[in-house]
Every structure is written in structure tokens, then in C-alpha cells.
Amino acid sequence: MRRTAYHNALSRGQDLWPIRKALTLSDVDITHPFLTLPRQPVEHHIVVHLTPQDRDHLRNVEHVIINAQDDDTGDMYVMKLKWRGSYYNLIGKWGKIVREKGLDVGREIKICWANGCLHFSVSPQHNVVVPQVQIVAAPQEQQQWPIKKVLTLSDVDTNHPFLPLPRRPVEEHILVHWTQQEQEHLRNEEQVSVNAIDYDTGDLYVMKLKWRGNYYNLIGNWGKIIRRKGLGVGKEIKIRWINKCLHFSVPQEHGSTAPTILDHWPIKKALTLSDVDTNHPFLTLPGKAVEDHILMHWTPQAREQLRNDRQVNINAQDFDTGDLYSMKLRWRGSYYNLIGKWGKIVRGKRLSVGKEIRVCWDNACLLFSVPQ
């Protein structure tokens, strides 16, 4: 059976592994075993092959039982694919797989769907070690600030002060410098105190790095930093770890508004399975894009209402047909949902997975277009 599985893996070839990711610290944590997979690749390359009944079950119950095969060994597992909104988790026997295969941070896992089964393969360790050294060492020599982020509306909200940072850069450029004991403490306690220096002023802060699963929050004195530095939406923060201390800098000059001027449709996305589900109709839009290209045109009072009530009524117009809709923009933390008449729009325009929707804000109205 293992020889057959190995032959099958070769016959599919390297180009037929549409989902690939470097394992992160949380992926190989056997105390809370799950593999996190990004939503769009899962829906384009796995969910699309499920039966309509399985897709409905996944959407309604938020998980579905699947067969999974380790193509390196031929071992079969019964696992669960769990829908988490903006991503999916593979759970069930994942802890056993991590232990038996000796998986660790930086190893690449490859995934595909074939013959009603999820197949996965993990590159041999000797194929990954050399690139891993190159990836970690290069930023220290060639790139002084390996973590960069454009601040969003939620980042500069002093009522709920925290700075969310994406998981992978934090684990590759901060946690990689920590001892095994420090990493274990973060995993068990879910937060660790760190020293942070404002590179621009020299001010020192005692802060906390908090693990939130798919990302990390920097909390503690973040509200004080926002007020002192006058941080606003669109400013870029740069972060690095040196000498057991987190350093950050916010340059005073930036050109983050250029895309809005150059591109009439600054927000574009390929529709996913959840976007065109008329049983639970909503369009998910990324937080940064909404805050940079929609909320920046709102009055402070309107933004405050959105933050307090979590949703605001807006006018929306179909640019292709001229139809007007009264809809709601709902804040969901790291992303936003457009709800109200979305189900009617999906049916009327016969929207489907993969079609591109374009969005902009003009004259106090949200405009959208789906090119045919």
C-alpha cells in the first residue's frame, strides 16, 4: 500500500499540490493540535470537490468528516475539516501526525484533493533546513525591519488598544529568537511580557505579546503609544527583534494614499464559497482594504458609530445596472461583512465562486461591480 501511495504521489507531480504552507508554531503544538489552512485555497481546491450535501453540512454544522492520506507513508486517517470563517482547521488525528512525522516549524506541508480523499505530504527535513537558514538570516543582513504593517482603524482605536500582528512574521522574526522555554510559556499562558523600544524616540515600554491563534496582539501601553505618536490610519509601523527587545518605528512620511488615486476600484476580490451562499448571505471584505479605502472617507462620528454599534446602514449601488440598495456594513474585528440585500444581489447577478467583485466608495455611497 505504501509503494502504491508513493507511486500515486509521483504520478500527480509537484505541480499538482495546489495548497502549500510552511508549518508555524501553532501548527505543531500537540497540546492544541490543529492545522490552520487559508480559506480561499481550501474552497478552491477542496470544498469545490465535496458533494452539495457535504458542503451544506460544512456550512451549517461548521465541520465535515473527511478521509486523509499521508502520501509519504500510505497511512489513512479519519479527520475533520472545520470552517472557522476566514480560515479552516484540519483536526482529529493531527496531533498524532505531528508526533509520528516529527513535524516542526518551517517544514513545508503540501495538500491536494483526489479520489474523494485529502492527500498530504511533508517535504523531508533536509530539503527544508537550508532555505530555513537563508530565510531567517537574510532579513537581519539585508532588511533591517522584517515586519511592516499599515495601521488600520482598529489598530489606532484608543478605546480598545491593541496592535494585531500576523502569526507567520511574528513566529519567523520574533519567536525564532526566543528560547524553547519562552516559547512554551507563551503557548501555555497565551501571553508574555516583553520590553519594547520606540526607535524614533528611545522611549522604553513594558508590553505584552498575546497569542490569539491565527495572529498575535501587542498590548499593554499601545494606547499610550498611539496618543504620544499621534498614530492614524494609513501610517506604516516597522518592527524587529534585537537583543531580547522588540523595536518599533513609525516613519513620518509615507505614500499610502497613491493607490486610491491611481485605481478607481481599490478593493478587488475573487468571490469564495461563503460569499455566494444564499442561505447565509454576506460578502466578506478584508479589514485593511475597507479601512483604507472606505472608512477613511467617513466622518469621525460615523466611524465611532460603527465601532460602538458594530454595524452601520449604508447606501450601495450596482455600478453595472444602476440599482440602489440599502445595506449594512458590519465590523467583525479583522474583517467586515456587507449584509442586507446581498442574497438578492447574488441571485440577481448569478454570482459564483471565482468571479471578481470590485468595490469603491464615491459620493457617500458604496459602489460595486462584477465584470462579466
N, C-alpha and C positions, 0 to 999 in steps of 0.2 A: 504493500500500500504506500509506503514512504517513497519507493522508487517511482511509482506512478505519479504521486503528488509532485515529486521533483521534476519529472518529465512535463507535467502539466504546467508547472510554473515557467519552465524554459520555453514551452510552446507559446505561452501568452506573450513572453518577451518583456523587456524592460519598459517599452513604451506603453504597455497596456496596464500599468499601475497608475490609475488617474489620481489617486489620493496618496500623498506622501507627507510625512511630518517628522521633524526631529523631536524625540521624546523630551519632555520637560520634567521638572522636579515633581510636580503633582501627578504626572502620568505614571511614574514609577514608585509612587508612595503606596506601599502594601497595607498601610493602616486604613487608608480610604481608597480602595482600588477602583479606578475607572480611567478609561482613555477618552480624552476630550478630542472631538473632531469638529472642524468648522462646518457650519450649516450648508453653505452653497455647494461644496464638493459632495457632501453626503446626499443632498437632494438631487443633484445632477447625475450622480454615478451609482447610487444605491437605492434610494427611495423610489426613483423612477422605474426600477425593475420590480418593485413589490406589487402584489395584487391590489386592486382597488380596496378589497376588504382589509388587507394589512395596512394600507395607507390610512384608511379611516380609523382603524384601531390605534395606530400610532398617533394620529391627531387627537383622538378623543380620550384615550387612556394614557397617552404620552409615552408609551413604550410598546415594543413588539418583540416577540421571541424569534431569534434567527439562529441558523446553523453557521458556525465559523470554523474554518480550516486553517491550520498552520501549514503553509506550503513548504516550510523548511523541514518539517518532521512528519507531516501527514496526519498529525493529531487533530481530532474533531472535538468541538466544544459546542454546547448549547448556551447561548448568551442572550443578552437583551440589548436592543438599541433604544436608548431613551432620549426623547425630544426635550430639550431644555430651553426652547425659544430661539435664541441666537446661535446655539450650537447643539451638538449631540454628544451623548456619552455612551461608550460601549462598556457594559458591566456584566457581572455574572462570574466568569472564571478569569477575569483579568488579573487579579492578584496571583492566581496560580501560574498564569502565563509569565508574569513579571519574574516570579521566583525561579521557575523552571528554565527560562531562557536567559536568566541573569541580566535583565534589561537595566540600563542606566541612562542618565541624562546624556543627550546628544546622539544616541543611536537613532537611525532612521527606520521608521516603520512604513511599509508600503501596503496599500489596501486596494482591492478591487472586488467586484461582484460578478460571479459566473455560475451558471447552472443552479440557480436558486440558493446560493451559498456565498457568504462573505469569506474571501481569502485574504490572508495577510502573510507578510514576510518581513523579517528584520535583517538588515544588512549585517554581515559578520563584523565583529568589533574591529578587526584590523583594517577594514575598509573605511572606518569612520574616525579612527583615532587621529590620523594625520590632518584631515580637514578641520577636526575639532580644535587642534592646537593652532592652526592658521586662523580660524575664525575668532578665537579668543585673543590671540596675540596682536593681530593686525590693528584693531581699534586703538590699543594702547600706544602704538607707534605712529599710526597714520591718521587716526581720528581721535581727537582729544576728548570729544563729547559723544560717546556711543549711543546715548539715549536722548532723543529730541521729541518734543511734543508741542503742538499748537494748542494753547489753552482754550477750553470751551466754556460755555455759560455755567455749567455745573462745577467746573474747576475753580471758578472765581466767586462762587456763592459763599459769602462770609457767614450766612445763617447755618449752613451745613458744610463747614470747611474740611475738604479732603482733596487730595490730588490722586486720581486713579492712574496707574501705570500698567501698560500691557505686560502680561506674565512673562512672555519669552525674553524680551530685552532685560527685564529685571533679573531673571534667572541666569542669563548668559553673561551679564555685565556687572551684576552686583553680588548675587548669591554665590557665584562661582568663586569669589574671593573669600567667602566665609569658611570657617571650619565645619566639619561634619556635625559637631555638637551644636553649633549655632544654627545650622540649617534644620537640625532635628528639633531644636527649641522652637523655631518659627513654625514648623509643621504641627507641633503638639499644642503650643499656646496660641497659635494663629496670629501673634504679633510679637515684635521685638523692638526694644528701644535702640535708636541709632543716633549718632552725632551727625549733624548736618551743618555745612558751612555755606553761607551766601558768598559765592566767589566774587560778586560785584562789590560787596561792602565789607566783607570779612566777618560779618556777624555770625555767631555760633548759636545753634538751636539744638535742644534735645527733642527728638521727634520719635514717632513710632512707624514702623513698616508693618502693615497689616495684610495678611494673606486672605484673599477673598475668592479663592478657587481659580477663576479664569483671569484674574488680574490682582494687582496689589494696590493698597491705598497708603499714601503718605499722610499721616495725621499728626496732631499734637499742636504745633504752632503755625500750621498752614494758614489759618485765618489772619494771624498777626503778620505773616509774610505778605499776604495779599494786600493788606492795608498799607503796610510800610512801603512796598514797592509800587503801589498803585496798579496792580495787575488787572488786565482786562482781556476780553475775548479777542483771540487772534494773535496775542503775543506768544513768542516761542520760548519754552523753557528747555534748558540743556542740563543733563545730569550725568555724573560719572562717580566712580568709587575709587578713592585713593587713600592709602594709609589709614585704613579702617574707618573711613569717614565718607559720608555722602556729600558731594559738592554739587551745587546747582548755580546756574547763571541765567538771567533773562536779559538778552541784548535789548537795547533801547530802540534800535531801528530794525524794521522788518518790512517785507513786501508781500504780506499775506493777502492783500486785497486785490492783487492783479488778476487772479482767475475770474473774479466776479465781473471785472470789466471786459475781459477778453472772451468769456464764454457766456452766451445768453442762457444756456442751460447748465448751471454749475453742478446740479445734482443729477446723476445718472445711475441707474442700477438695473441689472437683469432680474426680472421677476422670479421669485422662488415658489416652491410648492405652497408655503404658508401664505404668500401674498395673494394667490389666486384661489384660496379655499373659501368658497361662498358660504360654508357652514359657520365659519368664524371669520367674517370679513374684516381684514385690516391690512394696511400697507405699512411695512416696517421701513423706516428711514434711519440711516446712521446718525448718531448724536452730533458728531463733529460737523458733518455737512449741513444739518439743519441749523445748528447754532451759528455757523459761519455765513450761511447764505440766506437764511430766513429770519431767524430771531434778531440778527444784527440790525434789521430794518424796523423792528418793533420799538415802541416807546418803552421806557423803563417800567411804567405801570403795567403794560401788557405782559412783559416778561415776568414781573413779580406775580401777576395773577396766575400765569402758567405754573410758576414754581410752587405757589401756595395751593392751587386747586388741582394741579396735576393735569389739567386739560383746559383748552380754550376753544371757543367757537370761531371758525374762520370761514371766509368765502373761498371757494375753489372753482376754477374754470377749466373745462376741457378745451385746450388750445386747438385741437383738431376739429371739434364740432361747434365750439362756442357755447356749449351747455354750461349752465351755472349750477353749483351745488352748495348747500350749507353743510359743512362738515366740522369735525373736531380734530385738533392736534393734541395728542395725549403724550405726556412725558413719562418715559419708563426707565429713567436713570441713564443708561448708556446708549439708549436709542429712543426714537419717537414712533408712535403709531398714528396713521391717518385713518380715521374711522367715520362712521355716519352713513354715507351713501356709497362706500367703497364696493360693497357687494353688488349694487346696481351697476356700478361702473364696470366691474369685472364681467358681468353678464352682457351688458350693452356693447362693450368693445371686444368681447370674446377673448379676453386676455388669457395667456397661457404661460407656462414655465419657459424662461429663456428670453421672452420679449423684453425689450428695453423701454423703461419709462424714464422720461426726462422731467425735471421739476425746477421751477424757479419762483421767485417772489416779485410781483410787479404791481404797483398801484394798490397796495393793501389787499392783494388777492394772491392766492397760490395758483399758479398755472402749471398744468401738466400736459404732456404729450406722449403718445405711443406711436412712433413711426411704423408704418405698415411695410 
